[in-house]
Amino acid sequence: MTEFLFFIEVVVGGLLAGTMYSLVALGFVLIYKASSTFNFAQGAMVFFAVLAFVGLMELGLPFVLAFFATVFLMFLVGYFTERLVLKPLMNQSEDTMLMATIGLGFVLEGLAQAAWGVEVRRLDLGIGDFPIPWIADSTGLFISALDLTAGTVSISMIIGLSILFKYTKMGLGLRAVADDAGAASSIGIPLKSIMLMVWTTAGIVALIAGMMWGARAGVQFALVDLALKALPVLIIGGFSSIPGAIVGGLIIGATEKVLEVYIGPFFGGAIEGWAPYVLAIFFLLYRPEGLFGEKIIRRV
């Protein structure tokens, strides 16, 4: 019974971590749906946003003001990205757009470190990384308060954004742009506004994800690489699917924790760092479109 409770504890911890992977993946999905471009700058956006947030608090701004100031800053990032990067490259190839996002990522990383420095910063959200007593007493499971809070915030944001993009006018516009940008523009859907809204939303998602990860691991450059853990999530769930981002994140989170605990000791540990990519390769070989993605048929 004790071993079974420990297994459940490992799986639950993995699922809660998986919701944060899903949140990061959601930023990729939004931009991919709007422009069919994989945004390699999303990891840099996570780092840029949370480092700016911590930096503003160090300047004396209270938590709430620093948060909304950072949200406005990410709006500016979205605005200038649309004006200086996306608009000039509107009719260019997907490869060109991909390279542009890689360049944008380096620019954001450089700006963040130039403005706030490179040292690791501690982010205290007032939530301890310790087991919740009433859950431990009633179920015997040791679930971290930070993990549970991060999972709750991530799930709430994912559900909220799913409703926003499925039932609102902005969401319908995004879906139209995703299906056919040219046709959407011809019937009066403002591509500029849609792209600005998508990039701003992706920036806010990056901020929330960075705050959750930063509270645990510290605000540091490693968050850029950590955000790329969303890549296996996207491969498994599908690059254009919001439900796919959710399911893919849960699969990656649970799988990596179980493998780390039960198989990791045979490999010297640290298996969770590369196991998700092995799973992603398996999907690329046998189901490259992911669980919820659409098969792409190219005529040659």
Sequence and secondary structure as in RCSB ss.txt:
>XXXX:A:sequence
MTEFLFFIEVVVGGLLAGTMYSLVALGFVLIYKASSTFNFAQGAMVFFAVLAFVGLMELGLPFVLAFFATVFLMF
LVGYFTERLVLKPLMNQSEDTMLMATIGLGFVLEGLAQAAWGVEVRRLDLGIGDFPIPWIADSTGLFISALDLTA
GTVSISMIIGLSILFKYTKMGLGLRAVADDAGAASSIGIPLKSIMLMVWTTAGIVALIAGMMWGARAGVQFALVD
LALKALPVLIIGGFSSIPGAIVGGLIIGATEKVLEVYIGPFFGGAIEGWAPYVLAIFFLLYRPEGLFGEKIIRRV
>XXXX:A:secstr
 HHHHHHHHHHHHHHHHHHHHHHHHHHHHHHHHHHS   TTHHHHHHHHHHHHHHHHHTT  HHHHHHHHHHHHH
HHHHHHIIIIITTTTTS HHHHHHHHHHHHHHHHHHHHHHH SS B    S  SSB HHHHHHH    BHHHHHH
HHHHHHHHHHHHHHHHHSHHHHHHHHHHH HHHHHHTT  HHHHHHHHHHHHHHHHHHHHHHHHHHH BSTHHHH
HHTTHHHHHHHH TT HHHHHHHHHHHHHHHHHHHHHTGGGGTS GGGTHHHHHHHHHHHH TT SS        
